[in-house]
Amino acid sequence: MSDTSVERLEQIQAELAQILEERLAELNKVLRESDAATRRIIAAEADIERQKANVERLEAEMDTLQTEVDTARARAEEVRKRHEELVSERDGLRAELERLEREVREADAENEEARRKVSRLEDEAETLRAENSSLRTKLKTLEENIARMRRLKEELMSSISGLTAQMSGLAGGGQE
């Protein structure tokens, strides 16, 4: 083989080595990019798995929270109903209290009227007692006066009888 062919062969070999080197560099670049993409894919898949786990955890939390919300709503409804019952009971008690207060005011008014009437009756009773006492005194005086008058009448009648008998005796004695 001749020098030119060896040279040409070396030149071809150099070109092939350069091409091979460029191709290897490109392959290394593609391999690195592929490796980086693979890592990104693996990282993305790991992130997807984490996100799925988060979603499942959040869904479980959401179910728990929904249960708590439903329980709280039910309790709030019970509290609302109890509040309405208590408000109704309070209103009933207020009405009853107002009725009782009205009855107390009416009873107070009746008591005051009864006190005034009792006071008037006590005054009237005192007046009547005084009048009765006065009338008893008058009655006693009148009875005593009547008794004296009867005694006086009897004395007068006795005296008249005695005088009549004397006059009869005098009249009869004078005829004899």
Phi and psi in degrees as a GROMACS rama.xvg file:
@    title "Ramachandran Plot"
@    xaxis  label "Phi"
@    yaxis  label "Psi"
@TYPE xy
-93.7752  167.178  SER-2
-63.1026  -37.1685  ASP-3
-68.13  -38.749  THR-4
-72.1138  -32.6328  SER-5
-69.8043  -41.7352  VAL-6
-63.6836  -44.286  GLU-7
-63.405  -41.9102  ARG-8
-62.5388  -41.738  LEU-9
-68.6448  -39.0262  GLU-10
-64.7383  -43.7261  GLN-11
-65.0863  -40.6073  ILE-12
-64.8952  -41.0323  GLN-13
-65.4797  -42.3151  ALA-14
-63.568  -44.637  GLU-15
-62.9836  -40.4439  LEU-16
-65.0873  -41.3777  ALA-17
-64.7377  -46.6124  GLN-18
-59.9515  -45.6219  ILE-19
-61.5936  -41.2328  LEU-20
-66.2367  -41.621  GLU-21
-63.14  -43.4374  GLU-22
-64.5678  -41.2  ARG-23
-65.3562  -38.7705  LEU-24
-64.511  -43.9945  ALA-25
-63.6567  -43.0445  GLU-26
-61.6289  -43.0279  LEU-27
-60.8405  -42.4369  ASN-28
-63.6463  -48.0346  LYS-29
-62.5976  -40.29  VAL-30
-63.4305  -43.5033  LEU-31
-64.2015  -43.3342  ARG-32
-63.9766  -42.2632  GLU-33
-63.5596  -42.3916  SER-34
-63.2321  -43.6192  ASP-35
-64.0221  -42.4631  ALA-36
-63.9924  -40.4158  ALA-37
-62.4657  -43.7486  THR-38
-62.4798  -41.7704  ARG-39
-62.9787  -41.2608  ARG-40
-63.2928  -45.0535  ILE-41
-63.423  -42.8286  ILE-42
-63.8934  -41.4368  ALA-43
-64.3916  -42.1405  ALA-44
-64.1656  -40.7132  GLU-45
-64.384  -41.5189  ALA-46
-64.0641  -40.4237  ASP-47
-60.0395  -43.8245  ILE-48
-62.7597  -42.9309  GLU-49
-63.1841  -42.7759  ARG-50
-65.267  -38.9454  GLN-51
-62.5109  -43.6496  LYS-52
-62.661  -41.1894  ALA-53
-62.4573  -43.2609  ASN-54
-60.3966  -46.4053  VAL-55
-62.7367  -44.3334  GLU-56
-62.6636  -44.4251  ARG-57
-65.6926  -37.853  LEU-58
-64.5624  -40.7126  GLU-59
-63.4202  -44.3902  ALA-60
-61.8307  -40.5906  GLU-61
-63.2632  -42.4704  MET-62
-60.5877  -44.5056  ASP-63
-61.8911  -46.6453  THR-64
-63.9837  -38.2187  LEU-65
-63.6506  -40.9209  GLN-66
-62.113  -44.1671  THR-67
-63.1496  -40.6999  GLU-68
-63.0006  -45.2782  VAL-69
-61.0185  -42.383  ASP-70
-63.7431  -43.7251  THR-71
-63.9151  -39.7299  ALA-72
-63.5125  -43.8382  ARG-73
-61.7825  -43.4133  ALA-74
-65.4818  -40.9084  ARG-75
-61.9969  -39.4611  ALA-76
-64.5039  -42.0454  GLU-77
-62.5853  -44.2655  GLU-78
-63.8027  -40.8592  VAL-79
-61.8513  -45.7141  ARG-80
-62.8112  -43.3818  LYS-81
-63.6295  -39.9254  ARG-82
-60.9782  -45.2692  HIS-83
-61.4742  -41.4513  GLU-84
-62.4008  -44.1451  GLU-85
-66.8511  -38.2649  LEU-86
-64.2487  -43.208  VAL-87
-62.5541  -44.2747  SER-88
-63.0466  -42.6196  GLU-89
-60.2565  -43.9831  ARG-90
-63.0932  -40.5093  ASP-91
-62.7047  -42.6042  GLY-92
-66.8663  -36.9647  LEU-93
-62.762  -45.2672  ARG-94
-61.5474  -43.5247  ALA-95
-62.5155  -42.666  GLU-96
-62.3474  -44.1805  LEU-97
-61.3492  -41.5176  GLU-98
-62.5309  -45.9023  ARG-99
-64.6759  -40.6609  LEU-100
-62.8193  -40.1279  GLU-101
-63.1928  -43.9355  ARG-102
-62.0887  -40.4519  GLU-103
-63.7361  -43.3946  VAL-104
-61.5595  -43.6169  ARG-105
-63.8565  -42.2543  GLU-106
-64.7893  -39.5275  ALA-107
-60.8968  -44.1009  ASP-108
-62.8631  -43.7255  ALA-109
-63.0135  -42.0458  GLU-110
-62.1843  -42.9234  ASN-111
-62.7939  -43.2861  GLU-112
-63.1827  -41.9389  GLU-113
-64.6461  -39.9929  ALA-114
-61.3199  -44.2343  ARG-115
-62.4295  -42.4014  ARG-116
-64.7819  -43.8595  LYS-117
-61.2263  -41.8831  VAL-118
-62.0793  -44.1888  SER-119
-62.7682  -43.3513  ARG-120
-66.4139  -38.4086  LEU-121
-63.5516  -42.0832  GLU-122
-61.2983  -44.9886  ASP-123
-63.9902  -40.9212  GLU-124
-63.3286  -41.7844  ALA-125
-62.9772  -42.8505  GLU-126
-61.6236  -44.7051  THR-127
-66.2075  -37.899  LEU-128
-61.1965  -45.8435  ARG-129
-62.5908  -42.3909  ALA-130
-64.7121  -42.8412  GLU-131
-60.6479  -44.6432  ASN-132
-60.3053  -44.3199  SER-133
-63.3279  -42.8776  SER-134
-66.8329  -36.5301  LEU-135
-63.057  -43.0953  ARG-136
-61.0197  -44.9931  THR-137
-62.5761  -43.15  LYS-138
-60.8805  -45.2868  LEU-139
-61.7625  -42.4438  LYS-140
-63.0654  -44.8465  THR-141
-65.3892  -41.0896  LEU-142
-62.8524  -42.3781  GLU-143
-62.8414  -41.1427  GLU-144
-63.0812  -42.8025  ASN-145
-63.7867  -42.2258  ILE-146
-62.1822  -43.604  ALA-147
-64.1405  -41.5986  ARG-148
-64.4762  -38.7282  MET-149
-64.2847  -44.9369  ARG-150
-61.7732  -41.1857  ARG-151
-63.179  -41.1689  LEU-152
-62.4204  -46.038  LYS-153
-62.6275  -41.6593  GLU-154
-63.7536  -42.6805  GLU-155
-65.4327  -41.0949  LEU-156
-66.1132  -40.9457  MET-157
-66.0539  -42.1921  SER-158
-64.8436  -41.6204  SER-159
-64.1456  -42.7399  ILE-160
-61.9682  -45.9247  SER-161
-62.9017  -41.5046  GLY-162
-68.4867  -37.8099  LEU-163
-65.2406  -41.5071  THR-164
-66.7255  -40.0356  ALA-165
-65.8351  -42.147  GLN-166
-67.6506  -38.1094  MET-167
-64.8518  -43.2706  SER-168
-66.1253  -38.9676  GLY-169
-73.5156  -38.41  LEU-170
-72.7195  -37.687  ALA-171
-76.9017  -32.7322  GLY-172
-78.3314  -27.1717  GLY-173
-77.927  -17.8998  GLY-174
-88.4314  -18.545  GLN-175
